[in-house]
Amino acid sequence: MFKKFHWLTVIMVTLIFSLTFVNIGEVPAASIIMKIAYPFGATPDHPHYYVADHIKKSIVELTKGAVEVQLYPQSQLGGDRETIEGVINGTIEMNWPASAPIALAVPEIGVLDLPYIFKDAEHAFRVLDGKPGKILGDKCLAKGIRIGGWGLSGFRHVMTTKKAINNLEDIKGLKIRVMEAPVFIEMLKAWGAVPTPIAWTEVYMALSQGVVDGQETVINAAMDQKHLEPIRYIALTYDSITIRPIIISEKWWKTLPPVIKDAVSKATNDATLMMRNKILEFEEKTVELAKSKYKVTFTKPDLKPWREATRAIYPKFDKLVGGREIIDAVLSVD
């Protein structure tokens, strides 16, 4: 009886295993279209170029050409808000937007943008790869957004066109561009600045024409979009880390054969680690390049007053991010 059961099991496992490979061979070449939209990284001088290139090559190789991967860098298919909607609706298959615009559809993810919520990048990874990341991933999935991995863009800082920021008092009254997200708007208010939400694709013009006095963003992203041409000063505020999850359209995902899902999962898992490593490597290089090429002056304000001012806004977002429990869950991760 045992021997019969044993051989039956072997036969079934072998059959399933072989069918898996038959399935990948049965999918016609380039029969599945995968559009990947992202806001920058069209050339090798930006780390996100390598992420996109890696995903494309991996998926094509793993699926033996069954998936045709189309890359759309530099916001060709719209800004973060538009491409997130595309992922939800199934018109865009993959994207890695900043987490803040995702909060418009999944409010709980706004916890990742609370100022100074992370101690450093490694702490952020422990949070995202642990229980808080699982909770947020489930919330996103319920809205049609599958998390393929938690990547990042880097630390965010305050950049200005005419005035150096040496302390918290220096930012008061300045019009600073922020993302269209409540957390960032409240953060700038807490600092005494005038938050001015502007779409990413319109920031260069706003800085150049003096519509705003500066912006709060990541250095490598600002450099990629030539924002450092009008920017003259960068205050290293380290107020948050822009998390860029690789998001996959759940509507599209449900149409895929299991072997294609496996290929997409492997490619995005590998790309997430690459994004983390590339961004952190690039962080120091961009600071030096901003100094040498763009002649940007850097300041290092005492961050204690900045942290204290922003902690006061946390209670405003307790309900918005799904309760104080998720904030405490993040803060409790060592």
For each residue, the residues with C-beta under 8 A, 3 or more apart:
1: 4 5
2: 5 6
3: 6 7
4: 1 7 8
5: 1 2 8 9
6: 2 3 9 10
7: 3 4 10 11
8: 4 5 11 12
9: 5 6 12 13
10: 6 7 13 14
11: 7 8 14 15
12: 8 9 15 16
13: 9 10 16 17
14: 10 11 17 18
15: 11 12 18 19
16: 12 13 19 20
17: 13 14 20 21
18: 14 15 21 22
19: 15 16 22 23
20: 16 17 23 24 258 259
21: 17 18 24 25 259
22: 18 19 25 26
23: 19 20 26 27 257 258 259
24: 20 21 27 63 64 66 257 259 260
25: 21 22 64
26: 22 23
27: 23 24 31 32 63 66 257 259 260
28: 31 66
29: 64 65 66
30: 33 65 66 67 68
31: 27 28 66
32: 27 63 66 67 68 256 260
33: 30 67 68 70 93
34: 59 67 68 69 70 93 94 252 264
35: 70 72 77 91 92 93 94
36: 52 55 56 69 70 71 72 92 93 94 95
37: 72 75 76 77 78 83 86 92 94 95
38: 41 48 52 71 72 73 95 96 97
39: 73 74 75 79 80 97 200 221
40: 46 48 73 74 75 221 224 225
41: 38 46 47 48 49 50 51 52 73 74 224
42: 46 49 73 74
43: 46 49
44: 49 50
45: 49
46: 40 41 42 43 49 220 224 282
47: 41 50 51 220 275 278 279 281 282
48: 38 40 41 51 52 73 96 275 278
49: 41 42 43 44 45 46 52 53 73
50: 41 44 47 53 54 274 278
51: 41 47 48 54 55 96 151 271 274 275 278
52: 36 38 41 48 49 55 56 71 73
53: 49 50 56 57 71
54: 50 51 57 58 267 270 271 274
55: 36 51 52 58 59 69 94 267 268 271
56: 36 52 53 59 60 69 71
57: 53 54 60 61
58: 54 55 61 62 263 266 267 270 271
59: 34 55 56 62 63 67 69 263 264 267
60: 56 57 63 65 67 69
61: 57 58 64
62: 58 59 262 263 266 267
63: 24 27 32 59 60 66 67 259 260 263
64: 24 25 29 61
65: 29 30 60 68
66: 24 27 28 29 30 31 32 63 260
67: 30 32 33 34 59 60 63 260 263 264
68: 30 32 33 34 65
69: 34 36 55 56 59 60
70: 33 34 35 36
71: 36 38 52 53 56
72: 35 36 37 38 76 77
73: 38 39 40 41 42 48 49 52 76
74: 39 40 41 42
75: 37 39 40 78 79 83 200 201
76: 37 72 73
77: 35 37 72 82 83 86 92
78: 37 75 81 82 83 86
79: 39 75 82 83 101 199 200 201
80: 39 83 84 95 97 98 101 200
81: 78 84 85 101 104 180 199
82: 77 78 79 85 86
83: 37 75 77 78 79 80 86 87 92 95 97
84: 80 81 87 88 95 97 101 102 104 105 145 247
85: 81 82 88 89 105
86: 37 77 78 82 83 89 90 91 92 95 249
87: 83 84 90 92 93 94 95 144 145 247 248 249
88: 84 85 105 143 144 145 249 251
89: 85 86 144 249 251
90: 86 87 93 249 251 252
91: 35 86
92: 35 36 37 77 83 86 87 95 249
93: 33 34 35 36 87 90 248 249 252
94: 34 35 36 37 55 87 148 246 247 248 249 268
95: 36 37 38 80 83 84 86 87 92 246 247
96: 38 48 51 151 244 245 246 247 275
97: 38 39 80 83 84 101 102 244 245 247
98: 80 101 102 153 179 242 243 244
99: 102 103 109 110 112 113 242 243 244 245
100: 103 110 113 179 180 181 183 184 242
101: 79 80 81 84 97 98 104 179 180 181
102: 84 97 98 99 105 106 109 140 145 245 247
103: 99 100 106 107 108 109 110 113 181 182 183
104: 81 84 101 107 180 181
105: 84 85 88 102 143 145
106: 102 103 109 136 139 140 143 145
107: 103 104 110 320 321 322
108: 103 111 135 136 139 321 322 326
109: 99 102 103 106 112 136 139 140 321
110: 99 100 103 107 113 114 181 182 183 317 320 321
111: 108 114 117 132 136 317 321 322 326 327 330
112: 99 109 117 128 136 243 330
113: 99 100 103 110 117 181 183 184 240 243
114: 110 111 117 183 240 310 313 314 317 321 327
115: 183 187 239 240 306 307 310 313
116: 238 239 240 306 307 310 311
117: 111 112 113 114 240 327 330 331
118: 121 123 124 127 240 241 330
119: 123
120: 123 124
121: 118 124 125 152 155 241 276 280
122: 125 126
123: 118 119 120 126 127 333
124: 118 120 121 127 128 152 241 243
125: 121 122 128 129 150 276
126: 122 123 129 130 333 334
127: 118 123 124 130 132 133 330 333
128: 112 124 125 132 133 150 243
129: 125 126 133 150
130: 126 127 133 134 333
131: 134 135 329
132: 111 127 128 135 136 326 329 330 333
133: 127 128 129 130 136 137 147 150
134: 130 131 137 138
135: 108 131 132 138 139 326 329
136: 106 108 109 111 112 132 133 139 140 147 326
137: 133 134 140 141 147
138: 134 135 141 142
139: 106 108 109 135 136 142 143 322
140: 102 106 109 136 137 143 145 146 147 245 247
141: 137 138 144 145 146 147 250
142: 138 139
143: 88 105 106 139 140
144: 87 88 89 141 249 250 251
145: 84 87 88 102 105 106 140 141 247 248 249 250
146: 140 141 247 248 249 250 253
147: 133 136 137 140 141 150 245 246 247 248
148: 94 245 246 247 248 264 265 268 269 271 272
149: 245 246 268 269 271 272 273 275
150: 125 128 129 133 147 243 245 246 272
151: 51 96 243 244 245 246 271 272 275 276 279
152: 121 124 241 242 243 244 275 276 279
153: 98 218 220 221 242 243 244 279
154: 218 219 220 221 241 242 279 280 282 283
155: 121 218 219 238 240 241 242 283
156: 216 217 218 237 238 239 240 241 242
157: 216 217 218 219 234 235 236 237 238 239
158: 165 171 176 214 215 216 234 235 237 239
159: 214 215 216 217 219 222 227 228 231 233 234 235
160: 163 164 165 174 176 213 214 231 232 233 234 235
161: 207 210 213 214 230 231 232 233
162: 213 232
163: 160 170 174 213 233
164: 160 170 233 235 297 299
165: 158 160 170 171 233 235 237 299 301
166: 170 235 299 301
167: 170 301 302 305
168: 171 172 191 192 301 305 306 309
169: 172 192
170: 163 164 165 166 167 301
171: 158 165 168 174 176 191 192 193 235
172: 168 169 191 192 193
173: 192 193 194
174: 160 163 171 193 194 213 214
175: 193 194 196 211 212 213 214
176: 158 160 171 188 193 194 195 196 212 213 214 215 216
177: 196 197 198 203 206 207 212 214 215 216 217
178: 181 184 185 187 188 195 196 197 215 216
179: 98 100 101 184 197 200
180: 81 100 101 104 197 199
181: 100 101 103 104 110 113 178 184 185 197
182: 103 110 185 186 317 320
183: 100 103 110 113 114 115 186 187 313 317
184: 100 113 178 179 181 187 188 195 216
185: 178 181 182 188 189 195 197
186: 182 183 189 190 195 313 316 317
187: 115 178 183 184 190 191 195 216 239 310 313
188: 176 178 184 185 191 193 194 195 216
189: 185 186 192 193 195 313
190: 186 187 309 310 312 313
191: 168 171 172 187 188 306 309 310
192: 168 169 171 172 173 189
193: 171 172 173 174 175 176 188 189
194: 173 174 175 176 188
195: 176 178 184 185 186 187 188 189
196: 175 176 177 178 206 211 212
197: 177 178 179 180 181 185
198: 177 202 203 206 211 212
199: 79 81 180 202 203
200: 39 75 79 80 179 203 225
201: 75 79
202: 198 199 205 206
203: 177 198 199 200 206 207 215 217 225 227
204: 207 208 225 226 227 229 230
205: 202 208 209 211
206: 177 196 198 202 203 209 211 212
207: 161 177 203 204 210 211 212 214 215 227 230 231
208: 204 205 229 230
209: 205 206
210: 161 207 213
211: 175 196 198 205 206 207
212: 175 176 177 196 198 206 207 215
213: 160 161 162 163 174 175 176 210
214: 158 159 160 161 174 175 176 177 207 231 233
215: 158 159 176 177 178 203 207 212 222 227 231
216: 156 157 158 159 176 177 178 184 187 188 237 239
217: 156 157 159 177 203 221 222 227 242
218: 153 154 155 156 157 221 222 242
219: 154 155 157 159 222 223 234 283 286 287 290
220: 46 47 153 154 223 224 279 282 283 286
221: 39 40 153 154 217 218 224 225 242
222: 159 215 217 218 219 225 227 228 231
223: 219 220 226 227 228 286 289 290 294
224: 40 41 46 220 221
225: 40 200 203 204 221 222
226: 204 223 229
227: 159 203 204 207 215 217 222 223 230 231
228: 159 222 223 231 290 293 294 296
229: 204 208 226 294
230: 161 204 207 208 227
231: 159 160 161 207 214 215 222 227 228 234 294 296
232: 160 161 162 295 296 297
233: 159 160 161 163 164 165 214 296 297 298 299
234: 157 158 159 160 219 231 290 296 297 298 299
235: 157 158 159 160 164 165 166 171 298 299 300 301
236: 157 298 299 300 301
237: 156 157 158 165 216 301 303 306
238: 116 155 156 157 303
239: 115 116 156 157 158 187 216 306 310
240: 113 114 115 116 117 118 155 156
241: 118 121 124 152 154 155 156
242: 98 99 100 152 153 154 155 156 217 218 221
243: 98 99 112 113 124 128 150 151 152 153
244: 96 97 98 99 151 152 153 275
245: 96 97 99 102 140 147 148 149 150 151
246: 94 95 96 147 148 149 150 151 268 271 272 275
247: 84 87 94 95 96 97 102 140 145 146 147 148
248: 87 93 94 145 146 147 148 252 253 264 268
249: 86 87 88 89 90 92 93 94 144 145 146 252 253
250: 141 144 145 146 253 254
251: 88 89 90 144 254 255
252: 34 90 93 248 249 255 256
253: 146 248 249 250 256 261 264
254: 250 251
255: 251 252
256: 32 252 253 260 261 264
257: 23 24 27 260 261
258: 20 23 261 262
259: 20 21 23 24 27 63 262 263
260: 24 27 32 63 66 67 256 257 263 264
261: 253 256 257 258 264 265
262: 62 258 259 265 266
263: 58 59 62 63 67 259 260 266 267
264: 34 59 67 148 248 253 256 260 261 267 268
265: 148 261 262 268 269
266: 58 62 262 263 269 270
267: 54 55 58 59 62 263 264 270 271
268: 55 94 148 149 246 248 264 265 271 272
269: 148 149 265 266 272 273
270: 54 58 266 267 273 274
271: 51 54 55 58 148 149 151 246 267 268 274 275
272: 148 149 150 151 246 268 269 275 276
273: 149 269 270 276 277
274: 50 51 54 270 271 277 278
275: 47 48 51 96 149 151 152 244 246 271 272 278 279
276: 121 125 151 152 272 273 279 280
277: 273 274 280 281
278: 47 48 50 51 274 275 281 282
279: 47 151 152 153 154 220 275 276 282 283
280: 121 154 276 277 283
281: 47 277 278 284 285
282: 46 47 154 220 278 279 285 286
283: 154 155 219 220 279 280 286 287
284: 281 287 288
285: 281 282 288 289
286: 219 220 223 282 283 289 290
287: 219 283 284 290 291 298
288: 284 285 291 292
289: 223 285 286 292 293 294
290: 219 223 228 234 286 287 293 294 296 298
291: 287 288 294 295 296 298
292: 288 289 295
293: 228 289 290
294: 223 228 229 231 289 290 291
295: 232 291 292
296: 228 231 232 233 234 290 291
297: 164 232 233 234
298: 233 234 235 236 287 290 291
299: 164 165 166 233 234 235 236
300: 235 236
301: 165 166 167 168 170 235 236 237 306
302: 167 305
303: 237 238 306 307
304: 307 308
305: 167 168 302 308 309
306: 115 116 168 191 237 239 301 303 309 310
307: 115 116 303 304 310 311
308: 304 305 311 312
309: 168 190 191 305 306 312
310: 114 115 116 187 190 191 239 306 307 313 314
311: 116 307 308 314
312: 190 308 309 315
313: 114 115 183 186 187 189 190 310 316 317
314: 114 310 311 317 318 327
315: 312 318
316: 186 313 320
317: 110 111 114 182 183 186 313 314 320 321 327
318: 314 315 321 323 324 327
319: 322 323
320: 107 110 182 316 317
321: 107 108 109 110 111 114 317 318 326 327
322: 107 108 111 139 319 325 326
323: 318 319 326 327
324: 318 327 328
325: 322 328 329
326: 108 111 132 135 136 321 322 323 329 330
327: 111 114 117 314 317 318 321 323 324 330 331
328: 324 325 331 332
329: 131 132 135 325 326 332 333
330: 111 112 117 118 127 132 326 327 333
331: 117 327 328
332: 328 329
333: 123 126 127 130 132 329 330
334: 126
